[in-house]
């Protein structure tokens, strides 16, 4: 189907919010846990949870193949509801092996660049570990979500789904439902503004490449707020562009405007079609700092959703630190030896004199 048709333009914009909240949540629930060891190796576990037994390796939201150890189980609740689980485990010698798996991935989320990193920092008295996973951003010209969301909305947005659901059903449910509605409303505005900004950025690149008027993008950006949901979704898109640019300029750059729409939608689709999951990390020592959510069991947890890396890289990191007692002992020993050495050399000089 041609994206230049009014129907396709309507599909592009109206799908921004719907796809982000519906498609990303389809299928089995996936939880990925990294058990980081001192030597840099990582025991990686991926668990599928579903209401039926119809799932396979392709349903994992991270690359899992036949080299993983697989275990399945079943749970029946007091109400008689049945839940099926499929657990996959594999020991990776280093994060390099995890990154190789990401590069070779052909699964549902393979279009999103994902990497893992493990850094060891030695500072004599302490040794630090930092483990992180990153999802590369989808857009180049989009706006940071922080420009549109309040601090409270950002905090709710980055909560693991299980915690968020508990708050929406808890004693303060009215408060969090109001906050959630506000988050949805502001997110919709952010998505549309970012889409328009990305489209204008792509128009600029195409116009520059074709040698056409490079001022077109500046003119469109000055009128960016006029491209709201209604003007983008209905038959008035061409008219809006024509009114802003003037009919002669609009006709001249129309191929670039339409091609940019295709390019922008493709980049948006990296996030919109992303299958969400939950990421957990367990470090070998007590976590000293992290940008994740601390669960009751001590795991650091992050939601991994397409909107979280739409306009910015999404980095999930955790740090720990160990005291080097041997370094403290050695330093104390040296400090104690210095006065004795000074006295020794002083007496030696006196004896020689």
Buried (B, 14 or more C-beta within 10 A) or exposed (E): EEBBEEEBBBBBBEBBBEBBBEBBEEBBBBBBBBBBBEEBBBBBBBBBBBEEEEBEBEBBBBBBEEEBEEEEEEEEEEEEEEBBBBBBBBEBEBBEBBBEBBEEBEBBBEBBBBBBBBEEEEEEEBBBBBBBBBBBBBBEBBBEBEEBBEEEBEEBBBBBBBBBEEBBEEEEEEEBEEBBEBBEEBBBEBBBBBBBBBBBBBBBBBBBEEEBBEEBBEBBBEBBEBBBBEBBBBEBBBEBBBEBBEEEBBEBBBEBBBBBBBBBBEBBBBBBBBBBBBBBBBBEBEBBEBBBBEBEEEBBBBBBBBBBBBBBEBBBBBBBBBEBEEBEEEEEEEEEEEEEEEEEEEEEEEEEE
